[in-house]
């Protein structure tokens, strides 16, 4: 399992689009991909789960993945979260 903590760079009034893009990115990988925030562990491939997470600007989250392409999955999603705003 690979994990990396990142500070989220999303606009203050987050719309569904950045979250939908994140879900699409996560879905491209074979690995199981999760976003950890506080005591929540959300499947990054679930649009409803990700919308319920309510990501905020500068919030620290941990991206973790497990599977054959786990490193690529974490790297791609972390890069997106850093530049999505």
C-alpha positions in Angstrom: 0.0 0.0 0.0 1.2 3.5 -0.9 0.0 6.6 0.8 0.8 10.3 0.6 -0.6 13.3 2.5 -1.4 16.4 0.4 -2.9 19.9 1.0 -6.0 20.3 -1.2 -6.0 23.2 -3.6 -9.6 23.6 -4.6 -11.7 26.8 -5.0 -13.5 27.8 -1.8 -16.9 27.1 -3.4 -16.2 23.7 -4.7 -18.5 22.6 -7.4 -19.1 19.0 -8.5 -16.8 19.2 -11.5 -13.4 19.0 -9.7 -14.7 16.1 -7.6 -16.0 14.3 -10.8 -12.6 14.7 -12.4 -10.9 13.2 -9.3 -13.3 10.2 -9.5 -12.6 9.8 -13.2 -8.8 9.9 -12.5 -9.1 7.3 -9.7 -11.3 5.1 -11.9 -8.5 4.8 -14.5 -6.4 2.7 -12.1 -6.8 -1.0 -11.3 -5.8 -0.3 -7.6 -8.2 0.4 -4.8 -7.9 4.1 -4.2 -9.1 5.9 -1.0 -9.1 9.4 0.4 -8.6 9.7 4.1 -9.8 12.9 5.9 -10.2 12.9 9.6 -11.9 9.7 10.6 -13.4 9.2 7.1 -12.1 6.7 4.5 -13.8 7.3 1.2 -13.5 5.2 -2.0 -12.1 7.7 -4.5 -13.9 5.9 -7.3 -17.3 6.7 -5.8 -18.8 10.0 -6.8 -21.4 10.0 -4.0 -18.7 9.2 -1.4 -16.4 11.9 -2.7 -19.2 14.5 -2.7 -20.0 13.6 0.9 -16.4 14.2 1.9 -16.7 18.0 1.3 -13.1 18.8 0.6 -12.0 22.3 1.6 -9.2 24.6 0.4 -5.9 23.8 2.2 -7.4 20.7 3.9 -4.9 18.0 4.5 -6.0 14.6 3.2 -4.2 11.3 2.7 -4.4 9.5 -0.7 -3.8 5.8 -0.4 -3.9 3.0 -3.0 -3.4 -0.7 -3.0 -2.8 -2.8 -6.1 -0.6 -3.3 -9.1 -0.5 0.4 -10.1 -0.8 1.9 -6.6 2.2 4.3 -7.0 0.9 5.8 -10.2 -2.6 6.2 -8.8 -1.3 8.0 -5.7 1.1 10.2 -7.7 -1.6 11.2 -10.2 -4.3 12.0 -7.7 -1.9 13.9 -5.4 -0.8 16.0 -8.4 -4.4 16.7 -9.3 -5.3 17.8 -5.8 -2.4 20.2 -5.7 -3.4 21.9 -8.9 -7.2 21.6 -9.2 -7.9 25.1 -7.9 
